[in-house]
Amino acid sequence: MPFLYKDNKYDQVGLSDGEQLTYSRNAKTPITIEGTILSENSDLTVAETRDQLISLLSGNVTKQLKLSNYPGRYFDAIFEGTQEYDGTFDYIAKVDLVFMVPDGVAHSVAKKTFDNMPYKDIPLNLMAGTSADPVSVTGSGWNIQKLGSFNNPTVGKKYAATVLLGRADFAVSFQLWANDINGNRISLAGFPVTTQMGANQRSTIVCTWPDPGTTGAAQIEVTLAWAFQKTDVGTYQYLKAKLEEGTTYSTWSPNPADAAYYANTIMVHNGGTYPVEPIITATMHADNGMVGIVNDRPGILQFGTQEIDGFTTEESEVALDLAAVQGSHMDNQAATNNPYWGGDPSMPNEQIGNAIWTHDDYDGWKVEPNWPSITGDHKYWNGPSIKHNLAQTHNGNFKSNLTWDVMTRFQTGVSKVGSLETTLESDGKPIFQMILKDNSALSDQIWWMCYYKDQLVVNEQLDRSIFTNDKFIQLELQKFGNSVVFRVSPWVGNQGRETTITRQFTFADAASVETKQFSAWFMRDKTWGESTMYLIASTVKWQNVSWYTNIKNRFSNGDVLKIDVANAKTYLNGSLDPTMHTLGNQWEQFKLPPGDTKIAITPSSWAQPFACEVEIREAWL
């Protein structure tokens, strides 16, 4: 076994005494193995054994050479020749074999791995989102708190749920439920499983997942609640919730989907006497733009860039285009601020009859009251209404900023009366109303009325010399935050609006109010002639709706990046990736010296941590 070979270079400097050391390096290492060939130990003669040895030792590449006194190490060696071979006798021969080790290093047969997953040897927590930090839940009633869930449990397998309570003002019920895949409760044999707990107590409950049959059960949900419904408000604290396979409790651990599952550093111990070049494997669990590896020498390797995960834009979305949904309305269900004639409950106005869609070459499609559909004696305001649901924003919101445009005809005159109410409502209550009304049979007039909820905020008579019967009338509303703007404009054919009347208000709660439906109510007073009225268009648009666009990042969930430091190469999902950014990487600084090396792991600032494993093969001089 060699000890250590050094190659030192010395140079004389001028006429000074002695020489100066220019460099020192590890030299190639010869290994000589002395042996004797005995034919009595085999069925071969000395010559035949010699031939077999030559066959095994010949070649022009290094091979692994292992010595019995160091079974855990090997040398990358090449046969150099023999120093001595005596073939005089055919039953015995002394032979000295010489091998050369070009790198002069012995390598470990076994590899060592180090990672940033301190919990990997602890039984898996099947619930994501749990924590070792206390969580407080305050409330009355049942005060239910979902701790987590696990999808698609295995039939016949047992599962144990554990939680630790801290403070508990009342008795607490610890529960396992069977749900469908969407989290809806399912009646299933053996569920729920419950136990009662008190303050500063840990409890474990166990279930066996049965064959769900046709029930649709596909999820185990873990919850806490008051053991009894409470009228008083109280608080309980919990921590270290865990669901695992088996019947007993094990040490708490986060789920691999949780950031806490991963450390941001790895301590690598090289127990050899020679620096080694690791293979580093990074496995993504979410989108990521960058894999950064930094050691304490310091040395830096970076692949990809910080990037961004996505970007947010503000766009408009159509909540209602009346023309696109013609014929699908609900009849006579409009919300109103005018349910009674003159405000007298004994004289109710009526939503009755039906409205129809008609078409002509000038106005195109329009919806108008079908007066002949109303029969019988009706003393007060009466007529059909239509109602449509608004489509919520893509993120499920009915409170966004909005614009609302209504295009209508409202033709009236002396001895004619009528009212056209257009409303944005929520759950049967008016939120915004814009009304055109003629309630005088003695003069030619049109009133413009606007409501916010039940508050009349605009009540103005329009100039009939401007708002004439041959023109369209456009009603508009804008809500941006707590600011609300009402507008009315006369339109001439296809030439556009002539003028606009604007009234602006600020309401303290407008930004938080929901608008869920559109309705229109066409009304007449049976005693008088009917004003001609119809809707040509009604469009509601949500404004400033936040849209998040997820851009494709350098790395995606499930990607595996392998970094081969010795060869300065990277592999993505098993394939060599020459496009991976390596400019400026300090490969030489990642020869890890004997002893401990601390490695920091850095994803993009916005990204989830990734699993990282460092593999080394120790080496000795």
C-alpha positions, 0 to 999 in steps of 0.5 A, a space after each residue: 500500500 503506498 504512503 504518499 508520493 509528492 512531486 516538488 519543483 525547486 528553482 535556484 534564485 540568482 546566486 542565493 544559497 539553496 533553492 526555492 520551492 516553485 510548486 508541490 503536487 501529488 504525483 502519480 502513485 505506483 502500487 507493487 503487489 508481490 505474489 507467488 503463483 502455485 499450480 497446486 491451488 488451481 487446475 492451471 499451470 503457471 504458464 496458463 495462470 500467467 496468460 489469464 493474468 495478462 488477459 485481465 490486466 491488459 487494456 488501455 484504460 484505468 480500472 478499479 483496483 481493490 486491496 483486501 486490507 482496504 476493502 472499502 476503497 479502490 484505486 483507479 489504476 492501470 497495469 504498469 508491468 512486472 518487476 519480476 517474473 520467474 517462469 523456470 518451473 511450471 508449478 511455482 513462479 514468483 511475480 511482482 505486479 506493478 500498477 500505476 494510479 494516475 490521480 494518486 488517490 484511493 476512492 471510497 467504494 460507498 457513496 455518502 449523501 447529505 440532504 436538506 430534509 431533516 424530517 425524511 426519516 420520520 413517518 410521513 405527515 399526510 396533511 399539508 399546512 400543519 405547524 409546530 407553532 400554536 394556532 388559536 381558534 376563538 368562537 362560540 357555537 361549535 367553533 369548528 377548525 379544519 386541521 387538514 385532509 388527505 385524499 384517496 386513502 387506501 382501502 383497508 389501511 389504518 390511519 392515525 391522527 394526532 394533535 396537541 392542545 394547549 389552552 382550551 376554555 371548554 372541552 374540545 372534540 377531536 374528529 375524523 370525517 369521511 368526505 368526497 373529493 371536494 370536501 363534502 361530508 359523506 355518510 360512511 361506516 366507521 365515521 366520524 371517529 371522535 374523542 374528547 380532549 382538555 387543555 394541555 393534552 395530546 390525543 391520537 384517534 385511529 380509523 380504518 378506511 373501508 371500501 367506499 362503494 358508491 358513496 363517493 367517499 375519497 377523503 379523510 378530514 381532521 377537525 377540532 370543535 367544541 365538544 358541545 355547542 356554546 353560547 359563550 365565546 371561548 378559545 382553544 389552541 392546537 399545534 403539531 397536528 399529524 395524520 399518518 399511516 398506522 395506529 400510533 403517534 410518531 414525532 410531528 413533522 411537516 408535509 413535503 409540500 410545506 416549506 418547513 420540510 426543507 432546511 436552507 443549508 446542508 452540512 457535508 462531511 468529507 471524512 477522507 484526506 483529499 478534496 472531493 467533487 460532489 454530485 448535487 441533485 435538486 428536485 423541485 416541488 413548485 415553479 422556480 426560476 433559480 437553483 443557487 448553491 453556495 458553500 462557505 469557502 465561498 463558492 457559488 453555483 447558479 442555474 437559471 435566474 431569479 425570474 418572476 413567477 407571474 404578473 398581475 394585470 387589471 382587465 374588464 370582464 363582462 358580467 351581462 350582455 343582455 343581447 347575448 342572453 335574450 329569451 332566458 330571463 326570469 319573469 316578474 321578480 325584479 327588486 324595486 324601491 316603488 312597490 306601492 302606488 304613492 307609497 301606500 301598502 294598500 295600493 300595490 304596484 304589480 309585476 305582471 304579464 311578460 316581455 318579449 324580444 322583437 326585431 326591426 331594421 332600425 333598432 335591431 333586437 330589443 326587449 319590450 313589454 307585451 301589454 296584451 299579455 296583461 288581462 283583468 283590472 289593474 288600478 295602479 302601476 303594472 307591467 312585466 319585468 325581466 331579470 338576469 343573473 350577473 356572472 361573477 368575476 373569474 375570482 368569484 367576486 361580486 364587489 368589483 368596480 363596474 360600469 353599466 350601460 343601458 340603451 333605451 327608447 322612452 317615447 311619451 307625451 301628453 295623456 301618456 304615462 309610463 315608467 322604466 326601472 332598470 336595477 342592479 340588485 343583490 339577493 332581492 334588494 335594489 343596489 343601484 337603480 336608474 329610472 325614466 318616468 312620466 307620471 303626468 297625463 296632463 303634460 309632456 315630461 320625463 323624469 330621471 331618477 336614481 337610487 343607491 339602495 333605498 336612497 333617492 339621490 337623483 330626481 330631475 326633470 329632463 329637458 324635452 326639447 333635448 330628450 325628444 321622442 326620436 332619440 335614444 336615451 342612454 343611462 350609465 352608471 360607474 362604480 369605482 370604490 365608494 365613488 358612484 357616477 350616474 349619467 343620462 344622455 340623448 342619442 341621435 341615431 348612429 351619430 352618438 350622444 348630443 350631451 350628457 348630464 352627470 351626477 357624482 356621489 360618494 357612499 361609505 359602503 359602495 366599494 363593499 356592496 355586492 351586485 348579483 342581478 340585473 332587472 328591468 320593469 316596464 310599467 304603465 298606469 292602466 287609467 292612461 295611455 301607455 308610453 312606448 318603451 323598450 331596451 335595446 342594450 344593457 351591458 354590465 362590466 366588471 372593471 379593474 379585475 385582477 388577473 394573475 398570469 403564471 409565466 413558465 419558469 425555468 423549473 417546474 414542479 417535479 423537475 430534477 436538476 443534476 449538477 456534476 461538479 467534476 465534469 462541470 455539466 448539468 442534467 435536467 430530468 436525465 438529459 444533458 442541458 447545455 442551455 443551463 446558465 453556467 457563466 461565472 459559476 465557480 466550479 473549482 471552489 466546489 472541490 470540498 476539502 476534508 472536514 465539514 463544508 456548509 452549503 446554502 441552498 437558494 431558490 428564487 425569492 418568490 419560490 418554494 424551497 426545493 429538495 437538495 441532495 449532495 452526494 460525495 465519494 470520499 478519497 484518500 491520499 
